[in-house]
Structures are given as structure tokens and as C-alpha cells.
Amino acid sequence: MSMSAPVLVSATAPLLALKAEWLRRLEVERRASPLTIEAYERDLRQFLLFFAAYQGRPVAPEDLADLKPAEFRAFLADRRREGAGARSLGRHLSGVRSFVRHLEREGLASGAGAASMRAPKRPKSLPRPLSVPDALAVTEEAGATASEPWIAARNVAVLTLLYGCGLRISEALNLPGDALADRTARSMTITGKGNKQRLVPLLPAVLEAAADYRRLCPYALSADKPLFRGARGGALGPGIIQREMQRLRGYLGLPDSATPHALRHSFATHLLAKGGDLRAIQDLLGHASLSSTQIYTAIEGNRLLQIYDDAHPRARRGAA
């Protein structure tokens, strides 16, 4: 399938209205997270740009009435040429399928073509947690490269939350301004993916880091505003924390796999290594399925095998 010259407008006004209604339903009825809605909107926008270029005109609702698997495959092939991996391709397909299902509910399309498409297989890969000393070094040195004391305290508090509570970065940055104000609190309710809530214990180190940040932060931390602020007082974006981790990798000599999300992996792996119950770790992480948590048993198994190979006198190659 070859594409015609690109068009400037990807969709007609009626289709854009249907897209806006779909996004509203995702938010109100499906209670999808802001990050999910943003990703789905981007996926559909890319598909409409591709399809408009292919047919040489803006896409109208009737153009999507009976999409064929070949058209989905052409879109995925185009995204693959742009460098998208299997995980991204699967998400692209999921976003477009969701919109086609919306059109089907409105009586405007058939979802058979989308339903028959299988997402590309993802390569199996294990999370790469930090070692215990490296994870502790990150939380202790997180403010080393900051320009102001309150920003240093903020970075320490965020990264300590990721490792100490196993939070996703979005969960930490979505905390309201009155969170972690009680230094005697033993636990905290976290709203995760799909607006599902879970209870996470609070370590003294987490409460201490939060207290230091709250004391130094120059902005009023009220319940109607986010807890963690950027330099100008707005909501702190994940890119700031990701760049801080990048600086820490150079400062501490850590591998490229040392990312904010690696601290969440480290939380789970280190709990499991100390005898943590897999079901309890599932609850702490907010995983909907135990299979998502079981991946950490493979990490721990690999670590034990490495210890065996390094330590057992009969495990060495060539040993008598």
C-alpha cells in the first residue's frame, strides 16, 4: 500500500467531533487516566494522518465504516518504519481499536477488521532493578546536582517515594498538596491505573524526606494543588525527574537502566529477595494480575543462579 502526497488536514469536522466525544467517554465513563487518554489521542491522530495521506484527503466517518486488516497492517508497517517497537505498535493498535469500537456503538462502523488484528508480539524482557546499595545511593544523593535546597529536597522526596513505596512516577507526581503532611502516618492511599486505589505503607525515610521538602518548598502546599512543584510553582513534570536520574547516573556511575521506573522494580525485587509474599507485593504495586508480579520471581531466580555460579566451588567451569 503506497501513500499519496501528505495532506494538511487529517480529518473532517464530523470525524473530529466524534473523536472529541470518544475522548470524553474515555474520561467520564471509562475513567481512563490522563496518561491513557493522551496516549490514545496521539495514536488515533497518527492513524488519521497516515490514512489521510494514503487516500489523499481528510478522513471522514464513512471512510472508517469498514476498515480491513490490510489497512491496519499498513499503518503498523508505517509506524515500524518510523522506529516504533512492538510495545508501541501494540498500543497504537489498541488506541485505534478503541475509537473504532466507539464508532461501532454509534452505528457508524464495523469493528470486525480491527478485532481480527493481533498485536505484534513483544520481546520478552525482564525489568532491570538497581542493587540495594545503588538504590540507596540514588535516594541519598538525589539532591546532589540541584541548584536550590528546596529543589534538592523535592528530588530526594520523589525518588524516595518511588523506591520506598514502589510508586509509578505518575502516582507520585499526582499526589495532592496535603499528602504526607502527617509524620505519624503509617500508610497512604494511592490512586493508580484505572483509578484503582491501594494502600501502601510509609517508611520513616519516606516521611522524613517529605517533611524536609514540605519545610523548604517556597509554595503553599494546599489540597487543591499538586504536592510536587516545578521551579516556577507549577505541577512537576516527569521529564524533570527523568533528567535528574540521568544526571545521577553520571554522578554515581550507574548503568543506563537506572531510570525512575527502575526504582519501582527495585522495590519489588528487594522485597521478594527478603522473603516478601508475592500476593502482598502484587497489592503493593497495584498490579491487576498476579502474572504481572511473577516476572520478579524470574529476576530473583537469575540472581540466585549467579550467586551459585560465583560462589559454589563445583559450579566453576573446569572445576575438578
C-alpha positions in Angstrom: 0.0 0.0 0.0 1.6 3.3 -1.1 0.6 6.7 0.3 -0.3 9.8 -1.8 1.2 13.2 -1.0 0.6 14.3 2.6 -2.5 16.4 3.3 -2.5 19.2 5.8 -5.9 18.3 7.4 -6.2 14.7 8.6 -9.9 14.6 9.4 -13.2 16.3 8.6 -15.2 18.3 11.2 -17.8 15.4 11.8 -15.0 13.0 12.5 -13.2 15.4 14.8 -16.5 15.8 16.7 -16.7 12.0 17.1 -13.2 11.9 18.3 -13.9 14.5 20.9 -16.9 12.6 22.1 -14.8 9.4 22.3 -12.2 11.1 24.4 -14.9 12.5 26.7 -16.3 9.0 27.2 -12.9 7.6 28.0 -12.5 10.1 30.7 -16.1 10.2 32.2 -17.4 6.7 31.6 -14.3 4.5 31.4 -12.5 6.7 34.0 -9.3 6.3 32.0 -6.2 8.0 33.4 -5.0 11.3 31.8 -1.9 9.5 30.5 -4.0 6.8 28.8 -6.3 9.4 27.2 -3.2 11.3 26.0 -1.7 8.2 24.5 -4.9 7.1 22.8 -5.4 10.5 21.3 -1.9 10.5 20.0 -2.3 7.0 18.5 -5.6 8.0 16.7 -4.0 11.2 15.5 -1.1 9.3 13.9 -3.5 6.8 12.3 -5.7 9.6 10.8 -2.6 11.4 9.5 -1.5 8.1 7.8 -4.9 7.3 6.4 -5.5 10.9 5.1 -2.1 10.8 3.3 -3.0 7.4 1.9 -6.3 8.5 0.4 -5.2 12.0 -0.4 -7.9 13.8 1.5 -9.1 14.3 5.1 -10.7 11.2 6.7 -14.5 11.3 7.1 -16.6 9.0 9.3 -17.7 6.9 6.3 -14.0 6.2 5.4 -13.7 4.2 8.7 -17.0 2.3 8.3 -15.4 -0.9 7.2 -11.7 -0.9 7.7 -9.8 -4.0 6.6 -7.0 -5.8 8.4 -4.7 -4.8 5.5 -5.2 -1.1 6.3 -4.3 -1.7 9.9 -1.2 -3.7 8.8 -0.2 -0.8 6.5 -0.4 1.7 9.4 1.6 -0.5 11.7 4.2 -1.1 9.0 4.5 2.7 8.5 5.0 3.2 12.3 7.6 0.4 12.3 9.5 2.2 9.6 9.5 5.3 11.8 11.2 3.2 14.5 8.3 2.1 16.7 8.9 -1.1 18.6 6.4 -4.0 19.3 5.2 -2.4 22.6 4.4 0.9 20.8 2.8 -0.8 17.9 0.5 -2.8 20.2 -0.5 0.4 21.9 -1.2 2.2 18.6 -3.5 -0.7 17.6 -5.3 -0.6 21.0 -5.9 3.2 20.6 -7.4 2.9 17.1 -9.4 -0.2 18.1 -11.0 1.8 20.9 -12.1 4.6 18.6 -13.5 2.1 16.0 -15.5 0.4 18.8 -16.9 3.9 19.7 -17.9 4.3 16.0 -19.5 0.8 16.1 -21.6 1.7 19.2 -22.8 4.8 17.3 -23.8 2.6 14.3 -21.2 4.2 12.1 -18.7 1.4 11.6 -17.9 -2.3 11.8 -15.2 -3.4 14.2 -14.6 -6.7 12.6 -11.4 -5.6 10.8 -9.9 -4.2 14.0 -11.0 -7.2 16.1 -9.3 -9.6 13.7 -5.9 -7.9 14.0 -3.4 -9.3 16.5 -1.0 -7.0 18.3 2.7 -7.6 17.4 4.4 -10.0 19.8 6.5 -8.2 22.4 10.0 -9.5 23.0 10.3 -10.9 26.5 12.4 -8.8 28.7 13.0 -8.6 32.4 12.9 -5.4 34.4 16.4 -4.3 35.5 16.3 -3.3 39.1 19.2 -1.5 40.9 21.2 -3.2 43.5 20.3 -2.3 47.1 23.4 -0.1 47.5 22.7 1.7 44.2 19.1 2.3 45.1 20.0 3.7 48.5 22.7 5.9 46.8 20.1 7.3 44.5 17.7 8.3 47.3 20.5 9.7 49.4 22.3 11.7 46.6 19.2 12.8 44.6 19.7 16.4 45.6 23.4 16.5 44.8 23.0 18.2 41.4 20.2 20.6 42.3 20.6 24.4 42.2 18.5 25.2 45.3 18.0 23.4 48.6 14.2 23.1 48.2 14.6 21.5 44.7 17.2 19.1 46.2 14.8 18.2 48.9 12.0 17.7 46.3 14.1 15.4 44.2 15.0 13.3 47.2 11.4 13.1 48.3 10.1 12.0 44.9 12.8 9.3 44.3 12.5 8.1 47.9 8.7 7.6 47.3 9.4 5.6 44.1 11.8 3.2 45.9 10.3 3.3 49.4 6.7 2.8 48.3 7.0 1.2 44.8 5.1 4.1 43.2 4.9 4.8 39.5 6.3 8.2 38.7 2.8 9.4 37.7 1.4 8.3 41.0 4.0 10.3 43.0 3.5 13.4 40.9 -0.3 13.3 41.2 -0.2 13.4 45.0 -2.2 16.4 46.3 -0.6 19.1 48.4 -1.8 17.8 51.7 -0.3 14.3 51.2 2.4 13.2 53.5 1.8 16.0 55.9 1.2 13.7 58.9 4.6 12.4 60.1 2.9 9.8 62.3 1.0 8.2 59.4 1.7 4.5 58.8 0.1 4.2 55.3 -1.2 6.2 52.4 -3.9 5.6 49.8 -2.6 5.7 46.2 -4.8 6.0 43.1 -3.2 4.0 40.3 -4.1 2.9 36.8 -7.8 2.7 36.1 -8.4 4.8 39.2 -7.9 1.7 41.3 -6.9 2.5 44.9 -4.4 0.7 47.1 -2.9 1.1 50.5 0.9 1.5 50.7 2.9 1.5 54.0 5.0 4.6 54.7 8.6 4.1 55.8 10.2 6.6 58.2 12.6 7.5 55.4 9.7 8.5 53.1 8.1 10.6 55.8 11.4 12.3 56.7 12.1 13.2 53.0 8.6 14.5 52.5 8.9 16.6 55.7 12.2 18.1 54.5 10.6 19.1 51.2 7.4 20.5 52.7 9.5 22.6 55.1 11.7 24.1 52.3 9.2 24.4 49.5 8.5 28.1 48.8 5.0 27.5 47.5 1.8 26.9 49.5 1.0 23.2 49.5 -2.8 23.0 49.6 -5.0 20.1 48.9 -6.3 21.6 45.6 -2.8 21.7 44.1 -0.1 19.1 43.5 2.4 18.3 46.2 5.5 18.4 44.0 6.2 21.7 42.2 8.4 22.8 39.4 10.8 25.7 39.8 8.1 28.2 38.9 5.4 26.7 41.1 3.5 24.7 38.5 3.0 20.9 38.6 6.3 19.0 38.5 6.6 17.1 35.2 8.1 13.6 34.9 10.7 14.8 32.5 12.4 16.8 35.3 12.8 13.6 37.4 13.9 11.6 34.4 16.6 14.2 33.7 17.6 14.2 37.4 18.1 10.4 37.2 20.2 10.9 34.1 22.4 13.3 36.0 22.6 10.8 38.9 23.7 8.0 36.6 26.7 10.1 35.6 27.3 11.3 39.2 27.1 7.8 40.7 28.4 5.7 37.8 25.1 3.9 37.3 24.0 2.0 34.1 21.5 3.4 31.6 18.9 1.1 33.0 18.8 3.2 36.2 15.6 5.1 35.5 12.9 6.4 37.8 10.8 3.3 37.0 13.8 1.1 37.9 13.3 2.2 41.5 9.8 0.6 41.4 11.3 -2.6 40.0 13.9 -2.4 42.8 11.2 -2.0 45.4 9.5 -5.2 44.3 12.7 -7.2 43.7 14.3 -6.3 47.1 11.1 -7.2 48.9 11.0 -10.6 47.2 14.6 -11.2 48.0 13.9 -10.7 51.7 11.1 -13.2 51.6 8.2 -10.9 50.7 4.9 -12.7 49.7 4.2 -12.4 46.0 0.5 -11.7 46.6 1.4 -8.9 49.0 3.8 -7.4 46.5 1.1 -7.6 43.9 -1.2 -5.5 46.2 1.6 -3.0 47.0 2.4 -2.5 43.3 -1.2 -2.2 42.3 -1.0 -5.0 39.7 -4.3 -6.2 38.4 -2.9 -9.6 37.6 -0.5 -11.8 39.6 1.2 -12.6 36.3 2.5 -9.1 36.1 4.1 -9.5 39.5 5.5 -13.0 38.8 8.1 -11.5 36.5 10.1 -10.5 39.6 10.5 -14.2 40.6 12.5 -14.7 37.4 14.8 -11.8 38.3 15.4 -13.2 41.7 15.9 -16.7 40.3 18.5 -15.3 37.9 20.2 -13.6 40.8 20.4 -16.8 42.9 21.8 -18.7 39.9 24.5 -16.0 39.5 25.4 -16.3 43.2 25.6 -20.0 42.9 27.9 -19.8 39.8 30.1 -17.3 41.6 30.3 -18.9 45.0 30.0 -22.7 44.7 33.4 -24.4 44.2 31.9 -27.0 41.9 30.0 -24.6 39.8 33.1 -23.1 38.1 33.9 -24.2 34.7 36.8 -26.7 34.7 36.4 -27.4 38.4 37.5 -30.9 39.4 
